[in-house]
Amino acid sequence: MTVALLTGFSLGFLVAAQVGPIWLLAARSVILGRLTIGIMIGLGAATIDMAYGALGLAGAGSLLRISGLRLGLGLLGAAVLIILGALALRNATRVGNQAEPSTKITSPRTP
């Protein structure tokens, strides 16, 4: 029992520690001096992962055997992805809306 628990935690940690967009966002926030924001991003990602795990454990995947529900959820997911893509494209075209630090980065002053 203990070996299975440790194996599960180890494999879960390896899966959760992979570098991805959320990990990079949190790391960038911390590097820019926003430690609280980086921690909150990490906690949000962990909360969502836990919710997905709980839904899987509760058997929510068996609901996808209903063909009408599967189609509806698929179309809803596609719509959300299209909206997110459109918003990302709209924001990418705005020059002033880039995530850059508010202060200019300059070379160190010489005395």
PyMOL commands that set and color helices and strands:
alter all, ss='L'
color gray80, all
select helices_A, chain A and resi 2-16+21-31+35-58+60-65+67-92+95-97
alter helices_A, ss='H'
color red, helices_A
deselect
rebuild
show_as cartoon
